[in-house]
Amino acid sequence: MIRWLRNTKDGEIYEWDEILAENPLTEEVTEEQAFPEKFLDKKKKARKAKVNLETEVPEEGDSTPEELAEEATKGLVRARNDKGHYVKDDPTTPQNEAWVKKK
């Protein structure tokens, strides 16, 4: 059986050591006192949560803002280069290079 020590100030648990055992701020405790979570009975292990953990799923519907929905109907897709990376818009030109018409 392993012996355990508990710090009386902060409750930290240490494996038994001769030098620590001589310290007045430590006390010897049983394994059950050191690690009570290992000794829970089946009833306590299967305890139900006190908080409602369910999440509400929003109703199906179109939640797209109008200005984005209008752009989506224009038939545009993000432009990609030959490596498949998105192309960014060049602000110095009047056209938007980041979007191209669907093929």
N, C-alpha and C positions, 0 to 999 in steps of 0.2 A: 504494500500500500504506500502510495506517495504521500508525503506530508506537505502541508501548505502553510504559508504565513500570510497574514493580512496586515497592511499598514493601517493603524488606528486613525490616522489623520485623514487620508484620502480614500481608503478602502482598496487600494491596489493589492493584487494577489501576486505572491512570489512563490516559486518552488522552495522548499525548505533548504536553508543553508545555515551552517553553524554560526557564522558571523552575524547574519541577519537575525537569527533567533535570539541573540544576546541583546539586540537593540531594544530599548524600552518602548519604542513606537510600533513594534510589531507584536502580533499575537498569533499563536498556532490555531489553525482552524481545520475542520474536517473538509473533505472534498465536496460534500454536499453543501456546506456553507460557502465554500469558495466558488463553486459552479452550480448554482441552484437550477439553471436551465437544463442541465443534464438529467435531473432527477424529477422532472415533471411527470405527474400521472397522466394516463391517457385522456382523462376528462379535460384537463387543462391544456393539453397539446391540441385538442380539437376544438378549442374555444372559438366561437364566432366573433368576428370583428364588431366593435361597438359603433363603428362609423360605416355609413352606407358607401360602399366602394363601386357601385354601379354608375356607369356614365350614360347620359342620354344621347341617343343618336338623333341628329336633326332629320327632319322630314326631307324626303327627296324633293328637290326642286332646283330651279336655276337661280343660283345666288350670285351670278356674274353681274357686275355693275354694267349699266347701259353703255357707257363709253367703251368698255372692253368688248362687249358683245357686238357693237358696231364694227370694231376693228376685226373681230374674228370672222365676220361675214364677208369681209373684203377678199378673202381667198389668199391671204398672205401667210407665209411661213418664215421662220428664222433662216437667214442665209448662212451657209456653211462653206468653209474653204475646202481644198482638196484633201486635207487631213481629217475633215469632219468636225472641226472646231467652229464655234460660232464666229461670225464676222461682226465686228463692231461698226457703229455708224461713224462716219467722218463728219464732224460738225462744220467743216469748212465748205462742204458741198451742200447744195439745196436739197438733194434727194437723200433718202434714208437707205443706206446700204445694208443695214442690219435685217431688213425684211425684203423678201422677194415674192412674186406671185407663184402660186402652186402650179406644178407642172402636170 
